[in-house]
Amino acid sequence: MSPLTTALVRRELHLNRWLIAGATVAGLFSVLIASTGTVGWNIGTLMWLTVIVASGVILPMYGIHTERKEHSLLFALSLPLSGADYARVKMLGLLLCFFLVWFVLSVAAVVLVLAAPTIPNGLLPFVVTLCGFLIANFSLVLSGSLLMTSEALVVAVVLVTNMAVTLFMFLIGSLPGINTHMRGAEPVWNSTVWSILLVEAAVLLFALTLPLFVISRRRAFI
């Protein structure tokens, strides 16, 4: 990356440093709560999920649409960067911000499943596929925020993707390839699990590629 690109990515990390830190601490605290028992598991997992989903909404809304409202985007586009270049930097910066939160909390969730004696290790494939869905889901929100200038449309994307989290959990949890083994002593990595992860990877790749393709053909990023 060029020095300017690196500086802009670091700017995103600096602007969102308190959100990253706060979300990470809150998420780790929720994992700690989830390890205390049945009631704690229900409360902690809900908090954990809320922290990740909320972070995935706040970052694009604040990082992209607030810039448009406050016209600070005009200053950024006065730099020697094309609209596509700036979109690439913005996407990379916000993706890195979210990734830091997502990675730490995903690892914490995996460690909880493996370390807690009351949680069956068979739940691990479900947790991993859920983590994969959450970052793929964020990529769709990020993509929509970059492509859509209408705040109403972005809010619609946020609502749909948020509802998709619950639908995903019910749908995946009911698949025989996962449901049958969730209470087992050992995780089972069968074709169902790998197929879900492959689809999530494809969605992630598509969502991160589409904005760059579309914006590179626009006359103006704004």
VMD Tcl script that draws the C-alpha trace (Angstrom):
set ca {
  {0.00 0.00 0.00}
  {1.06 3.58 -0.59}
  {1.86 5.86 2.39}
  {-1.40 7.75 1.78}
  {-3.46 4.57 1.74}
  {-1.77 3.37 4.92}
  {-2.43 6.72 6.59}
  {-6.14 6.61 5.68}
  {-6.52 3.06 6.99}
  {-4.79 4.09 10.22}
  {-7.20 7.04 10.36}
  {-10.15 4.63 10.36}
  {-8.59 2.64 13.18}
  {-7.95 5.82 15.15}
  {-11.46 7.20 14.66}
  {-13.04 3.91 15.72}
  {-10.57 2.97 18.46}
  {-13.03 3.46 21.31}
  {-15.74 1.47 19.55}
  {-13.28 -1.36 18.90}
  {-12.06 -1.34 22.49}
  {-15.52 -1.03 24.01}
  {-17.03 -3.75 21.84}
  {-14.13 -6.10 22.52}
  {-14.35 -5.63 26.29}
  {-18.15 -5.98 26.26}
  {-17.92 -9.09 24.11}
  {-15.32 -10.73 26.33}
  {-17.42 -9.90 29.38}
  {-20.41 -11.57 27.70}
  {-18.33 -14.71 27.12}
  {-17.38 -14.69 30.79}
  {-21.08 -14.48 31.72}
  {-21.87 -17.32 29.31}
  {-19.43 -19.59 31.15}
  {-21.29 -19.30 34.49}
  {-24.13 -21.73 33.83}
  {-27.37 -22.24 31.95}
  {-28.86 -18.83 32.71}
  {-25.51 -17.16 32.17}
  {-25.14 -18.98 28.86}
  {-28.44 -17.60 27.59}
  {-27.66 -14.05 28.71}
  {-24.01 -14.14 27.66}
  {-24.61 -15.54 24.17}
  {-27.30 -12.91 23.54}
  {-24.92 -10.17 24.67}
  {-22.08 -11.62 22.57}
  {-24.26 -11.72 19.48}
  {-25.61 -8.21 20.11}
  {-22.12 -6.74 20.46}
  {-20.91 -8.17 17.16}
  {-24.06 -7.28 15.21}
  {-24.21 -3.76 16.66}
  {-20.54 -3.17 15.82}
  {-21.22 -4.29 12.27}
  {-24.00 -1.71 11.95}
  {-22.37 1.25 13.70}
  {-19.09 1.10 11.77}
  {-20.56 1.56 8.25}
  {-23.28 3.97 9.38}
  {-20.81 6.19 11.22}
  {-17.84 5.68 8.94}
  {-19.63 6.22 5.62}
  {-22.97 7.97 6.00}
  {-21.87 10.36 8.73}
  {-19.06 11.46 6.43}
  {-21.59 12.13 3.69}
  {-23.81 14.14 6.03}
  {-20.98 16.18 7.49}
  {-19.34 16.63 4.07}
  {-15.99 15.42 5.41}
  {-16.04 13.00 2.48}
  {-15.44 16.00 0.20}
  {-12.15 16.66 1.97}
  {-11.11 13.02 1.61}
  {-11.89 13.08 -2.10}
  {-9.74 16.19 -2.51}
  {-6.78 13.90 -1.88}
  {-4.95 12.38 -4.86}
  {-7.21 9.34 -4.92}
  {-9.93 8.26 -7.31}
  {-13.41 7.42 -6.04}
  {-12.65 3.73 -6.45}
  {-9.36 4.12 -4.57}
  {-11.08 5.87 -1.70}
  {-13.83 3.24 -1.60}
  {-11.15 0.55 -1.44}
  {-9.40 2.32 1.44}
  {-12.68 2.92 3.27}
  {-13.69 -0.71 2.85}
  {-10.31 -1.97 4.02}
  {-10.28 0.36 7.03}
  {-13.79 -0.49 8.22}
  {-13.31 -4.19 7.51}
  {-10.16 -4.16 9.62}
  {-11.98 -2.36 12.46}
  {-14.73 -4.95 12.46}
  {-12.31 -7.84 11.99}
  {-10.44 -6.94 15.19}
  {-13.66 -7.18 17.21}
  {-14.98 -10.21 15.34}
  {-11.74 -12.19 15.53}
  {-11.17 -11.71 19.26}
  {-14.79 -12.53 20.14}
  {-14.91 -15.50 17.75}
  {-11.75 -16.96 19.29}
  {-13.21 -16.35 22.75}
  {-16.40 -18.21 21.78}
  {-14.43 -21.15 20.41}
  {-12.28 -21.30 23.56}
  {-15.43 -21.21 25.70}
  {-16.94 -24.18 23.90}
  {-13.73 -26.20 24.12}
  {-12.85 -25.26 27.70}
  {-16.21 -25.22 29.52}
  {-17.02 -28.72 30.83}
  {-20.76 -28.09 30.68}
  {-20.77 -27.13 26.98}
  {-20.59 -30.04 24.52}
  {-17.75 -29.78 22.00}
  {-20.22 -30.88 19.35}
  {-21.54 -27.30 19.40}
  {-18.28 -26.04 17.88}
  {-19.24 -26.39 14.17}
  {-22.43 -24.40 14.81}
  {-20.43 -21.65 16.56}
  {-17.86 -21.53 13.75}
  {-20.53 -21.30 11.03}
  {-22.30 -18.58 13.03}
  {-19.06 -16.61 13.28}
  {-18.58 -17.01 9.55}
  {-22.11 -15.79 8.93}
  {-21.55 -12.70 11.09}
  {-18.56 -11.48 9.09}
  {-20.31 -12.29 5.81}
  {-23.36 -10.42 7.10}
  {-21.18 -7.41 7.94}
  {-19.71 -7.45 4.44}
  {-23.24 -7.07 3.01}
  {-23.96 -4.09 5.28}
  {-20.62 -2.54 4.33}
  {-21.26 -3.15 0.64}
  {-24.74 -1.63 0.84}
  {-23.43 1.41 2.72}
  {-20.79 2.05 0.05}
  {-23.17 1.60 -2.88}
  {-26.30 3.35 -1.56}
  {-26.46 7.08 -0.95}
  {-29.99 6.86 0.46}
  {-30.00 6.40 4.24}
  {-33.43 4.77 4.05}
  {-32.08 2.05 1.76}
  {-29.12 1.45 4.05}
  {-31.47 1.15 7.04}
  {-33.49 -1.40 5.04}
  {-30.31 -3.40 4.42}
  {-29.47 -3.25 8.12}
  {-32.94 -4.48 9.11}
  {-32.87 -7.35 6.62}
  {-29.37 -8.48 7.61}
  {-30.22 -8.26 11.31}
  {-33.29 -10.44 10.83}
  {-31.16 -12.82 8.79}
  {-29.03 -13.56 11.86}
  {-31.97 -15.08 13.72}
  {-33.19 -16.91 10.62}
  {-29.72 -18.31 10.04}
  {-29.48 -19.65 13.58}
  {-32.86 -21.39 13.34}
  {-32.20 -22.73 9.85}
  {-28.67 -24.00 10.43}
  {-29.53 -25.35 13.86}
  {-32.27 -27.47 12.31}
  {-30.10 -29.08 9.62}
  {-29.53 -32.78 10.40}
  {-25.84 -32.50 9.54}
  {-25.41 -30.02 12.40}
  {-28.32 -30.58 14.78}
  {-27.61 -34.30 15.18}
  {-24.08 -33.65 16.47}
  {-24.54 -30.43 18.48}
  {-24.79 -32.26 21.81}
  {-22.01 -34.71 21.03}
  {-18.73 -34.99 22.89}
  {-16.68 -34.25 19.76}
  {-17.20 -31.75 16.92}
  {-18.16 -33.26 13.57}
  {-16.88 -31.44 10.48}
  {-19.06 -32.97 7.79}
  {-20.05 -31.84 4.31}
  {-22.93 -29.74 5.67}
  {-20.56 -27.63 7.76}
  {-18.04 -27.18 4.95}
  {-20.79 -26.28 2.48}
  {-22.08 -23.55 4.80}
  {-18.57 -22.15 5.29}
  {-17.98 -22.20 1.53}
  {-21.19 -20.26 0.88}
  {-20.25 -17.74 3.56}
  {-16.83 -17.26 1.99}
  {-18.46 -16.74 -1.42}
  {-20.86 -14.14 0.01}
  {-17.96 -12.36 1.70}
  {-15.94 -12.28 -1.52}
  {-18.92 -11.10 -3.58}
  {-19.90 -8.37 -1.11}
  {-16.35 -7.00 -0.95}
  {-15.85 -7.12 -4.72}
  {-19.15 -5.64 -5.91}
  {-18.67 -2.08 -4.55}
  {-15.23 -1.77 -6.12}
  {-16.57 -2.97 -9.47}
  {-19.57 -0.62 -9.42}
  {-17.82 2.46 -8.01}
  {-14.94 2.16 -10.47}
  {-17.52 2.73 -13.24}
  {-19.17 5.72 -11.62}
  {-18.14 9.25 -12.48}
  {-18.31 10.24 -8.81}
  {-18.16 8.27 -5.58}
  {-20.58 10.60 -3.79}
}
mol new
graphics top color blue
foreach p $ca { graphics top sphere $p radius 0.5 }
foreach p [lrange $ca 0 end-1] q [lrange $ca 1 end] { graphics top cylinder $p $q radius 0.2 }
display resetview
